[in-house]
């Protein structure tokens, strides 16, 4: 119980990577939607159900160490609020409507990934480990935007790490993969980590799986998370350099031409939200640095005071010694 209590305290500081619905300009892209449907990810971007932060965090805290050990009698069983929830790759795939998941892990090299997602502009994966999102070509800026929020949330950088790159590669090439296995492994990983900065992925999906088995898990204390507005894809993603293979339901018309004034306003609001988040991060950094300077100044101040006190003591001792010597000299003269 003590360990669970510590885990709960730790979970309070972690944030959910709350999924967002796709905006209408994305839904109207038949090619992009076909890729999402083909990989079984449609329920992670459309018609999202309610998400309950407290329930998700309790679920993660109650995942035990051996849940993925087939030799354990509690294999793929989780106990949440007194109920047994079955949680496994097969359960996840069934919930997502995936009937025939890929049995083996797709084999692809990092260089294959970077060539595909940058249209051969980058032939070798960078030694620094990430590809600039500005180098993505064709459909991949769009998939990257969706994935970074709903599927593979990064901690802070907008650049493409290997995990995110491989994921959008598999979606973009319609390569069969086991989504259930991916979600299961990510969830167990989140349950086992002590890193506060790791965002909790697929929280709405986790709630859906739990409530599909036990609707009574929700209590009066559970409040649905307020979801942000539908995900609006920035107009720059639809520039001539990126739309060559994206076919829209109304024909091969540049997407930017189909955006109404309301769409553009929504896109600008979305950008403002991102900038506000960045501003908040910078303000925290400024506060931390200023606090550090104040602490350093206080330390220096205390040191100076100690040195002054020591100097005063030395002066006082010196004066006393001088007085004693004077007394002795006076006595000797007598």
Buried (B, 14 or more C-beta within 10 A) or exposed (E): EEEEEEBBEBBEEBEBBBBBBBBBBBBBBEBBBEBBEBBBBBBBBBEBBBBBBBBBBBBBBBBEEEBBEEEEEEEBBBEBBEEEBEBBBBBBBBBBEBEEBBEEEEEBEBEBBBBBBBBEEBEEBBEEEBBEBEBBBBBBBBBBBBBBBBBBBBEEEEBBBBEBBBBBBBBBBEBBBBBBBBBBEBBBEBBEEEEEEBBBBBBBBBBBBBBEBBEEBBEEEEEEBEBBEBBBBBBEBBEEEBBEEBEBEEEEEEBBEBBEEEBEEBBEEBEEEEEEEEEEEEEEEEEEEEEEEEEEEEEEEEEEEEEEEEEEEEEEEEEEEEEEEEEEEEEEEE
